[in-house]
Amino acid sequence: MGISARELAAATPATRDRYVDLLRVASLAVVVLGHWLMAAVTADGQVGNLLAVVPELQVVTWVFQVMPVFFFVGGFSHALAHRSRPQYAAFLRARLRRLLRPTMVFVGVWGAAALVLQLSGVASGARGGSPRPEAGGGLTGVALRLVTQPLWFIGIYLAMVAFTPPLLRLHERWGWGAFGALVGGAVAVDVLRFAADVPFVEFLNFAFVWLAVHQLGFLRADGMIRRPALLAGAGLLGATALVALGPYPLSMVGMPGEKVSNMAPPTLALLCHGLWLVGAVELLKGPGARFVARAGVWRTVVAANGIAMTAFLWHLTAMLGVYGALLGLGAELPAPASAGWWAQVPLRFAAAALLTALLVTAFRRFEAPVPAHRPENGSAPLAALGVALALFGILGLSMTGLGGLLEGHAATLVAVRVTAPAAVAMTLAGWLLVERPGSRRTR
């Protein structure tokens, strides 16, 4: 029988930085609520973006686009984890097993559903979707494309884990200089992209921007962020100047049809946004630490951390399930952003939260930590290959979606065409290599 959240909370050592755990849970919760709010589903089953319907709301993404905070917290945790488990293969497997297992279950369940729906004719091809919105069919094809989109976050996180050992060594030698080199790379990429129009160079900022934010977590782990107000101010000023004077859009999340996105691929403006958010949460560290030190709050954070990834994976399924039920029951969906639409938001949120809780109950066991009875002496090259395959497979799947599995629906990942079946196969192969036990075990 597993250990309860109450027992885990009571056993927490006094040295643990509980504020980091609070930031991890809070940032994922904000992402989930943001996705639920931004989904503007119409009566014909099409899913739009609230920020496109009401462009004035795009400014709120400067507060609620909190993925940089999650990656910053990841850097902090990865630094501590690697120092306690410096062997590369063991570090990778310890960090990734708990991440990849719930992900593979999610891909397996949705992949099987996609095949059944396509074979039955409910969702046909990459475009998918029945023309019968009253039955919820129009939402089916959209769901097959949409539910995998958040997997990009899993892919980026895999890369962060894989690059932790070399980047941590650079941090330990150069400190802020290692972070500055990554920022310099992001600047160079955007100059080449916007000033010289160099093709494909912008995709390098998936590494430079997110790894720079991740590197800030290393700096925090060693107590080197001593002036968070300066960091926040510089980031906010930089983002404001870039958006006002440069080719960068206002929204810090991707918008449908936009020529330039701050998210895909990331831009220097998004990096500045990350700096301002990291500085802001560091400024709140004192009151935040006092808040999470309360026994009831800490138990809630511990419980939430145990299911956070499962909830993240399934939250769009829950939201689309709520809309599908409304369409199937013939309920009237008000026009997005209308008074009636806003009035329904609390009810839709409550229903989506309930359905997410049910899905978490069904799948949470796959997120449980795997007990390590014996230390492993695994192969670092095989572990790295597993991460690389899982990374490309998951990123590819986030772009292709699960519609059109039988037709081999494809999307372009950087400069390579990736099909949905190939993405699933790479993800599965990568996961099996990560799960593979070490070649020798100690007695």
C-alpha positions as CSV (number, residue, x, y, z in Angstrom):
1,M,0.0,0.0,0.0
2,G,1.3,3.4,-0.9
3,I,2.3,6.2,1.5
4,S,-0.4,8.8,2.0
5,A,0.1,12.5,1.3
6,R,-0.3,13.1,5.0
7,E,2.5,10.7,5.9
8,L,4.7,12.1,3.2
9,A,4.0,15.7,4.4
10,A,4.8,14.7,8.0
11,A,8.1,13.0,6.9
12,T,9.3,16.1,5.0
13,P,12.8,17.1,6.2
14,A,13.2,20.6,7.5
15,T,15.8,21.3,4.8
16,R,13.4,20.9,1.9
17,D,12.6,24.0,-0.1
18,R,8.8,23.8,0.0
19,Y,8.4,27.0,-1.9
20,V,9.8,25.2,-5.0
21,D,7.1,22.5,-4.7
22,L,4.5,25.2,-4.3
23,L,5.7,26.9,-7.5
24,R,5.6,23.6,-9.4
25,V,2.0,22.9,-8.5
26,A,0.8,26.5,-8.9
27,S,2.4,26.9,-12.3
28,L,0.8,23.7,-13.7
29,A,-2.5,24.7,-12.2
30,V,-2.4,28.1,-13.9
31,V,-1.6,26.4,-17.3
32,V,-4.5,24.0,-16.9
33,L,-7.0,26.8,-16.0
34,G,-5.6,28.9,-18.8
35,H,-6.2,26.2,-21.3
36,W,-9.7,25.7,-20.1
37,L,-10.4,29.4,-20.3
38,M,-8.9,29.9,-23.7
39,A,-10.8,27.1,-25.4
40,A,-13.7,28.9,-27.2
41,V,-15.9,26.1,-28.6
42,T,-18.6,27.1,-30.9
43,A,-22.0,25.4,-31.6
44,D,-20.6,23.6,-34.6
45,G,-17.9,21.9,-32.5
46,Q,-15.0,24.0,-33.7
47,V,-12.4,25.1,-31.1
48,G,-11.1,28.7,-31.2
49,N,-9.0,30.8,-29.0
50,L,-10.5,33.3,-26.6
51,L,-7.5,35.6,-27.0
52,A,-8.2,35.8,-30.7
53,V,-11.8,36.6,-30.0
54,V,-10.9,39.3,-27.4
55,P,-7.4,40.5,-28.4
56,E,-7.3,42.9,-25.5
57,L,-7.0,39.9,-23.2
58,Q,-3.6,39.0,-24.7
59,V,-1.8,41.3,-22.2
60,V,-2.8,39.0,-19.3
61,T,-0.4,36.4,-20.8
62,W,2.4,38.5,-19.4
63,V,1.3,37.2,-16.0
64,F,-0.4,33.9,-16.7
65,Q,2.1,32.4,-19.2
66,V,3.9,30.6,-16.4
67,M,5.7,27.8,-18.2
68,P,9.0,29.6,-17.6
69,V,8.4,29.2,-13.9
70,F,7.9,25.5,-14.2
71,F,11.1,25.1,-16.2
72,F,13.0,27.3,-13.7
73,V,11.8,25.0,-10.9
74,G,12.9,22.1,-13.0
75,G,16.4,23.4,-13.2
76,F,16.6,23.8,-9.4
77,S,15.3,20.2,-8.9
78,H,17.6,18.7,-11.6
79,A,20.7,20.3,-10.1
80,L,20.0,18.8,-6.7
81,A,19.0,15.4,-8.2
82,H,22.1,15.1,-10.3
83,R,24.4,16.0,-7.5
84,S,22.9,13.2,-5.4
85,R,23.0,10.7,-8.4
86,P,25.9,11.8,-10.7
87,Q,25.9,8.7,-12.9
88,Y,24.4,9.8,-16.2
89,A,22.2,6.8,-17.0
90,A,21.0,6.4,-13.5
91,F,20.1,10.1,-13.3
92,L,18.2,10.0,-16.6
93,R,16.2,6.9,-15.7
94,A,15.4,8.2,-12.2
95,R,14.1,11.5,-13.6
96,L,12.3,10.2,-16.6
97,R,10.6,7.0,-15.6
98,R,8.0,8.9,-13.6
99,L,7.5,11.3,-16.5
100,L,7.3,8.9,-19.4
101,R,5.1,6.2,-17.8
102,P,2.0,8.4,-17.5
103,T,2.8,9.9,-20.9
104,M,2.9,6.5,-22.6
105,V,-0.3,5.5,-21.0
106,F,-1.9,8.7,-22.3
107,V,-0.6,8.1,-25.8
108,G,-1.7,4.4,-25.7
109,V,-5.2,5.2,-24.6
110,W,-5.7,8.0,-27.0
111,G,-4.0,6.1,-29.8
112,A,-6.3,3.2,-29.4
113,A,-9.3,5.5,-29.3
114,A,-8.1,7.3,-32.4
115,L,-7.9,4.0,-34.3
116,V,-11.3,2.8,-33.2
117,L,-12.9,6.1,-34.1
118,Q,-11.2,6.2,-37.5
119,L,-12.1,2.6,-38.3
120,S,-15.7,3.2,-37.3
121,G,-15.8,6.3,-39.5
122,V,-16.5,8.7,-36.7
123,A,-13.2,10.5,-37.2
124,S,-11.8,10.2,-40.7
125,G,-8.4,11.3,-41.8
126,A,-6.2,14.1,-40.5
127,R,-9.0,16.6,-40.7
128,G,-11.5,14.2,-39.1
129,G,-14.8,15.0,-37.6
130,S,-18.4,14.3,-38.4
131,P,-20.4,17.1,-39.8
132,R,-23.0,16.4,-37.1
133,P,-22.3,19.0,-34.4
134,E,-25.4,18.2,-32.6
135,A,-24.0,14.8,-31.8
136,G,-20.6,16.1,-30.8
137,G,-19.0,14.6,-33.9
138,G,-17.6,17.8,-35.1
139,L,-15.5,18.0,-31.9
140,T,-14.1,14.5,-32.3
141,G,-11.6,15.3,-35.1
142,V,-10.6,18.5,-33.3
143,A,-10.0,16.5,-30.1
144,L,-7.7,14.0,-31.9
145,R,-5.6,16.9,-33.0
146,L,-5.8,19.0,-29.9
147,V,-5.2,16.6,-27.0
148,T,-1.6,16.0,-27.9
149,Q,-0.6,19.6,-28.3
150,P,0.5,20.0,-24.7
151,L,3.0,17.2,-25.2
152,W,5.5,19.8,-26.5
153,F,6.1,20.6,-22.8
154,I,7.0,16.9,-22.1
155,G,9.4,17.0,-25.0
156,I,11.2,20.1,-23.9
157,Y,11.4,18.8,-20.3
158,L,13.0,15.6,-21.6
159,A,15.7,17.7,-23.3
160,M,16.3,19.7,-20.1
161,V,16.9,16.5,-18.2
162,A,19.2,15.2,-20.9
163,F,21.3,18.4,-20.9
164,T,21.4,18.8,-17.1
165,P,24.8,17.1,-16.5
166,P,26.9,19.1,-19.1
167,L,25.1,22.4,-18.4
168,L,25.4,21.9,-14.7
169,R,29.2,21.5,-15.1
170,L,29.3,24.7,-17.1
171,H,27.3,26.4,-14.4
172,E,29.6,25.2,-11.7
173,R,32.6,26.6,-13.6
174,W,31.2,29.8,-15.1
175,G,28.1,30.7,-13.0
176,W,26.2,33.5,-14.6
177,G,28.5,33.3,-17.6
178,A,27.0,30.0,-18.6
179,F,23.5,31.6,-18.4
180,G,24.8,34.6,-20.4
181,A,26.1,32.3,-23.2
182,L,22.7,30.8,-23.6
183,V,21.1,34.3,-23.7
184,G,23.7,35.3,-26.3
185,G,22.7,32.3,-28.4
186,A,19.0,33.4,-28.2
187,V,20.0,36.9,-29.3
188,A,22.0,35.7,-32.2
189,V,19.3,33.4,-33.4
190,D,16.7,36.2,-33.4
191,V,19.1,38.5,-35.3
192,L,19.7,35.8,-37.9
193,R,16.0,35.1,-38.1
194,F,14.6,38.6,-38.4
195,A,17.5,40.6,-39.8
196,A,19.2,38.1,-42.1
197,D,16.2,35.9,-42.8
198,V,18.2,32.7,-42.3
199,P,15.9,29.7,-42.8
200,F,15.2,27.2,-39.9
201,V,17.6,29.0,-37.5
202,E,14.7,30.0,-35.3
203,F,14.2,26.5,-34.1
204,L,17.5,26.7,-32.2
205,N,15.7,28.9,-29.7
206,F,13.8,25.9,-28.5
207,A,17.1,25.0,-26.9
208,F,18.6,28.5,-26.1
209,V,15.5,30.1,-24.6
210,W,14.2,27.2,-22.5
211,L,17.7,26.0,-21.4
212,A,18.5,29.6,-20.3
213,V,15.4,29.6,-18.1
214,H,16.3,26.2,-16.9
215,Q,19.8,27.5,-16.1
216,L,18.3,30.0,-13.8
217,G,17.2,27.1,-11.6
218,F,20.9,26.1,-11.2
219,L,21.7,29.6,-10.1
220,R,18.9,29.5,-7.6
221,A,20.1,26.1,-6.3
222,D,23.5,27.7,-5.4
223,G,22.0,30.9,-4.0
224,M,23.2,33.1,-6.8
225,I,20.0,35.0,-7.6
226,R,20.6,37.8,-5.0
227,R,18.8,40.7,-6.8
228,P,15.5,39.3,-8.0
229,A,14.1,42.8,-8.4
230,L,16.8,43.6,-10.9
231,L,16.1,40.4,-12.8
232,A,12.4,41.1,-12.9
233,G,12.8,44.7,-13.9
234,A,15.3,43.9,-16.7
235,G,13.1,41.2,-18.0
236,L,9.9,43.3,-18.0
237,L,11.7,46.3,-19.6
238,G,13.3,44.0,-22.2
239,A,10.0,42.3,-23.2
240,T,8.2,45.6,-23.3
241,A,10.8,47.2,-25.6
242,L,11.0,44.2,-27.9
243,V,7.2,44.0,-28.3
244,A,6.9,47.8,-28.8
245,L,9.8,48.2,-31.2
246,G,10.4,44.8,-32.7
247,P,8.6,42.2,-34.7
248,Y,7.3,40.4,-31.6
249,P,3.6,40.0,-30.9
250,L,2.0,41.0,-27.6
251,S,0.8,37.6,-26.7
252,M,3.2,35.3,-24.8
253,V,1.2,32.2,-25.9
254,G,0.7,31.0,-29.5
255,M,-2.1,32.5,-31.4
256,P,-3.9,30.9,-34.4
257,G,-2.7,32.3,-37.8
258,E,-0.1,34.6,-36.4
259,K,3.0,35.2,-38.6
260,V,5.3,35.3,-35.7
261,S,4.8,33.5,-32.4
262,N,6.6,34.1,-29.2
263,M,6.2,30.4,-28.3
264,A,6.7,28.3,-31.3
265,P,9.6,28.7,-31.7
266,P,10.4,30.7,-28.6
267,T,11.8,34.2,-29.1
268,L,14.0,36.6,-27.2
269,A,10.8,38.4,-26.0
270,L,9.6,35.2,-24.3
271,L,13.1,34.8,-22.7
272,C,12.7,38.3,-21.3
273,H,9.2,37.4,-20.1
274,G,10.8,34.4,-18.3
275,L,13.3,36.6,-16.6
276,W,10.6,38.9,-15.3
277,L,8.5,36.0,-14.0
278,V,11.5,34.3,-12.3
279,G,12.4,37.6,-10.7
280,A,8.8,38.1,-9.6
281,V,8.5,34.7,-7.9
282,E,11.8,35.1,-6.2
283,L,10.6,38.4,-4.8
284,L,7.6,36.5,-3.3
285,K,9.8,33.8,-1.8
286,G,9.4,35.0,1.8
287,P,5.6,35.2,2.0
288,G,5.3,32.1,-0.2
289,A,7.6,30.0,2.0
290,R,5.6,31.1,5.1
291,F,2.3,30.2,3.3
292,V,3.4,26.7,2.3
293,A,4.9,26.0,5.8
294,R,1.3,25.7,7.1
295,A,0.5,22.1,7.7
296,G,-2.7,22.0,5.7
297,V,-1.2,23.9,2.7
298,W,1.8,21.6,2.6
299,R,-0.3,18.5,2.7
300,T,-2.3,19.9,-0.3
301,V,1.0,20.6,-2.2
302,V,2.4,17.2,-1.5
303,A,-0.9,15.5,-2.7
304,A,-1.0,17.7,-5.8
305,N,2.6,17.0,-6.7
306,G,1.8,13.3,-6.7
307,I,-0.7,13.7,-9.4
308,A,0.4,16.8,-11.2
309,M,1.7,15.2,-14.4
310,T,-1.4,12.9,-14.7
311,A,-3.7,15.9,-14.3
312,F,-1.7,17.9,-16.9
313,L,-1.9,15.1,-19.5
314,W,-5.6,14.6,-19.1
315,H,-7.0,18.1,-18.5
316,L,-7.7,18.8,-22.2
317,T,-9.5,15.5,-22.5
318,A,-11.7,16.5,-19.6
319,M,-12.4,20.0,-21.0
320,L,-13.3,18.5,-24.4
321,G,-15.4,15.9,-22.8
322,V,-17.4,18.6,-21.1
323,Y,-18.0,20.4,-24.3
324,G,-18.8,17.1,-26.1
325,A,-21.4,16.3,-23.5
326,L,-23.0,19.7,-23.9
327,L,-23.1,19.3,-27.6
328,G,-24.4,15.8,-27.4
329,L,-27.2,16.8,-25.0
330,G,-28.2,19.6,-27.3
331,A,-27.3,22.3,-24.8
332,E,-27.0,25.8,-26.2
333,L,-23.4,27.1,-26.4
334,P,-23.3,30.9,-26.2
335,A,-21.0,32.8,-28.5
336,P,-17.5,32.9,-27.1
337,A,-16.8,35.9,-24.9
338,S,-20.5,36.8,-24.8
339,A,-22.1,37.6,-21.4
340,G,-23.8,34.1,-21.5
341,W,-20.4,32.5,-22.2
342,W,-18.7,34.2,-19.3
343,A,-21.6,33.3,-17.0
344,Q,-21.1,29.6,-17.9
345,V,-17.3,29.6,-17.1
346,P,-17.6,28.6,-13.4
347,L,-19.9,25.7,-14.3
348,R,-17.7,24.5,-17.1
349,F,-14.6,24.8,-14.9
350,A,-16.3,22.8,-12.2
351,A,-17.4,20.1,-14.6
352,A,-13.9,19.9,-16.2
353,A,-12.3,19.7,-12.7
354,L,-14.6,16.8,-11.7
355,L,-13.9,14.9,-14.9
356,T,-10.2,15.5,-14.5
357,A,-10.4,14.2,-11.0
358,L,-12.0,11.0,-12.3
359,L,-9.3,10.6,-14.9
360,V,-6.6,11.1,-12.4
361,T,-8.2,8.5,-10.1
362,A,-8.1,6.0,-13.0
363,F,-4.5,6.8,-14.2
364,R,-2.6,8.2,-11.2
365,R,-0.9,4.8,-10.3
366,F,1.2,5.2,-13.4
367,E,2.8,8.3,-12.0
368,A,3.8,6.7,-8.7
369,P,7.6,6.5,-8.1
370,V,9.2,3.3,-9.1
371,P,11.1,1.8,-6.1
372,A,14.7,1.2,-6.8
373,H,15.7,-2.0,-4.9
374,R,19.1,-2.1,-6.4
375,P,21.4,0.6,-7.9
376,E,21.8,0.4,-11.7
377,N,25.0,0.5,-13.7
378,G,23.2,1.2,-17.0
379,S,24.6,2.3,-20.4
380,A,24.7,6.0,-20.8
381,P,24.6,5.9,-24.6
382,L,21.5,3.7,-24.6
383,A,19.8,6.0,-22.0
384,A,20.7,9.1,-24.2
385,L,19.4,7.3,-27.3
386,G,16.2,6.6,-25.4
387,V,15.8,10.2,-24.4
388,A,16.5,11.4,-28.0
389,L,13.9,9.0,-29.5
390,A,11.3,9.9,-26.9
391,L,12.0,13.6,-27.4
392,F,11.5,13.6,-31.1
393,G,8.6,11.2,-30.9
394,I,6.7,13.3,-28.3
395,L,7.4,16.6,-30.1
396,G,6.3,15.1,-33.4
397,L,3.2,13.8,-31.8
398,S,2.4,17.2,-30.4
399,M,2.4,18.5,-33.9
400,T,0.8,15.7,-35.9
401,G,-2.0,14.9,-33.4
402,L,-3.7,11.5,-33.5
403,G,-6.0,12.1,-36.4
404,G,-5.2,10.3,-39.6
405,L,-3.1,7.5,-37.9
406,L,-4.1,5.0,-40.7
407,E,-3.2,7.5,-43.4
408,G,0.1,8.4,-41.9
409,H,-0.8,12.1,-41.3
410,A,2.4,14.1,-41.2
411,A,3.7,17.4,-39.9
412,T,7.0,19.2,-40.2
413,L,9.3,19.0,-37.1
414,V,12.0,21.6,-37.7
415,A,12.9,20.6,-41.3
416,V,11.8,16.9,-41.1
417,R,8.5,15.5,-42.0
418,V,7.2,13.2,-39.2
419,T,4.1,11.0,-39.5
420,A,1.8,10.3,-36.6
421,P,2.6,6.5,-36.6
422,A,6.4,7.2,-36.7
423,A,6.0,9.6,-33.8
424,V,4.2,7.0,-31.8
425,A,6.9,4.4,-32.7
426,M,9.8,6.7,-31.7
427,T,8.1,7.5,-28.4
428,L,7.5,3.9,-27.6
429,A,11.1,2.9,-28.5
430,G,12.5,5.7,-26.5
431,W,10.4,4.8,-23.4
432,L,11.5,1.2,-23.6
433,L,15.2,2.2,-23.7
434,V,14.6,4.5,-20.7
435,E,12.8,1.7,-18.9
436,R,15.5,-0.8,-19.8
437,P,17.4,-1.9,-16.6
438,G,21.1,-1.4,-16.3
439,S,23.4,-3.9,-17.9
440,R,24.8,-5.0,-14.5
441,R,23.3,-4.8,-11.0
442,T,25.2,-4.6,-7.8
443,R,24.8,-7.5,-5.4
